[in-house]
Amino acid sequence: MLVAIPFHGAVMLTGAVILLLLWKLIPRARGTVTALAALIAPLVVVLGQVDFGLQWFIGQRFSPFLA
């Protein structure tokens, strides 16, 4: 569980930074960035719940392990 939290934090923060950079650097693509974020957000939530659940109940992760 202690490894899963930093992994998800790194993935979510990196994704958010990339989306914000795209938003700021390419103003014409703001509609596309918004649509992409709206599609990615529910998937991140579901993946996080599945991964934390697997880690908690059976000790195995769904997402890749960071060494």
URQUIQUI-V735262 format. One record per residue. RES is the residue in one letter. SS is DSSP state (H for helix, E for strand, - for the rest). PHI is phi in degrees with one decimal (none if undefined). PSI is psi as a letter, one per 20 degrees, with the letter a starting at -180 (* if undefined). Layout:
res ss phi psi
RES SS PHI PSI
RES SS PHI PSI
This chain:
res ss phi psi
M - none h
L H -69.6 h
V H -82.5 h
A H -67.2 h
I H -65.1 g
P H -64.2 h
F H -62.4 g
H H -66.1 h
G H -62.6 g
A H -65.7 g
V H -65.5 g
M H -68.5 g
L H -66.4 g
T H -63.9 g
G H -62.0 g
A H -65.5 g
V H -65.2 g
I H -62.0 g
L H -63.7 g
L H -67.4 h
L H -65.2 g
L H -61.5 g
W H -60.4 g
K H -78.0 h
L H -82.8 h
I - -125.9 n
P H -60.3 h
R H -67.7 h
A H -94.0 j
R H -62.7 h
G H -64.8 g
T H -67.8 g
V H -63.1 g
T H -63.6 g
A H -63.7 g
L H -63.2 g
A H -64.0 h
A H -67.2 h
L H -80.5 h
I H -75.3 h
A H -56.1 g
P H -64.0 h
L H -67.1 h
V H -65.5 g
V H -63.4 g
V H -65.1 g
L H -61.3 g
G H -62.8 g
Q H -66.4 g
V H -64.3 g
D H -65.2 g
F H -64.0 h
G H -63.6 g
L H -64.2 g
Q H -63.5 g
W H -71.5 g
F H -87.8 h
I - -121.5 i
G - 77.4 j
Q - -117.5 q
R - -106.1 q
F - -87.2 h
S - -82.8 r
P - -61.7 q
F - -91.1 p
L - -89.1 p
A - -82.5 *
